[in-house]
Amino acid sequence: MDGSNTSKIRLQYFRSMICTPEKHKLVIKGLGFTRLNQIVEREDTDSIRGMVKKVPHLVRVVE
């Protein structure tokens, strides 16, 4: 794989993870979020999509 044609996905952490289960907090940390309303860009892979599906109430996909 050359990595030049990998698609990216932009994610926004828009709702606080206070009072959420510990697994949800670990998913947010695993996606690379450190603060609220932060936008990160990750590779569009099945594993990242699966992580986003675990916490749809905390993370949104930004176009």
C-alpha positions as CSV (number, residue, x, y, z in Angstrom):
1,M,0.0,0.0,0.0
2,D,1.4,3.4,-1.0
3,G,-1.0,5.4,1.3
4,S,-1.4,8.2,-1.2
5,N,-5.1,7.4,-2.1
6,T,-6.4,6.9,1.5
7,S,-9.6,8.7,2.2
8,K,-10.0,10.8,5.4
9,I,-12.9,11.4,7.7
10,R,-13.3,14.5,9.9
11,L,-14.8,13.9,13.3
12,Q,-16.0,16.4,15.9
13,Y,-16.3,15.7,19.6
14,F,-19.4,17.8,20.4
15,R,-20.9,16.5,23.6
16,S,-19.2,15.9,27.0
17,M,-18.4,12.3,28.1
18,I,-19.2,13.1,31.7
19,C,-21.5,10.4,33.2
20,T,-20.9,8.0,30.3
21,P,-19.6,4.5,30.7
22,E,-15.9,3.9,31.0
23,K,-15.8,2.1,27.6
24,H,-17.2,5.3,25.9
25,K,-14.5,7.4,27.5
26,L,-11.9,5.0,26.2
27,V,-13.3,5.2,22.7
28,I,-13.1,9.0,22.8
29,K,-9.5,8.8,23.9
30,G,-8.7,6.2,21.3
31,L,-10.0,8.5,18.6
32,G,-7.6,11.1,19.7
33,F,-9.9,13.7,21.3
34,T,-8.5,15.8,24.1
35,R,-11.1,18.6,24.5
36,L,-14.7,19.4,23.7
37,N,-15.6,20.7,20.2
38,Q,-12.3,19.5,18.8
39,I,-12.2,18.3,15.2
40,V,-9.7,15.6,14.2
41,E,-9.0,14.0,10.8
42,R,-8.6,10.2,10.7
43,E,-8.3,7.6,8.0
44,D,-11.6,6.2,6.8
45,T,-11.2,2.6,7.9
46,D,-13.7,0.1,9.2
47,S,-12.1,0.3,12.7
48,I,-12.6,4.0,12.9
49,R,-16.1,3.8,11.6
50,G,-16.8,1.1,14.3
51,M,-15.5,3.4,17.0
52,V,-17.7,6.2,15.8
53,K,-20.8,3.9,15.8
54,K,-20.1,3.1,19.5
55,V,-20.5,6.7,20.5
56,P,-22.8,8.5,18.0
57,H,-24.2,10.6,20.8
58,L,-20.8,12.1,21.5
59,V,-19.1,12.3,18.0
60,R,-20.4,13.6,14.7
61,V,-18.9,13.3,11.2
62,V,-18.1,16.8,9.7
63,E,-18.2,17.3,6.0
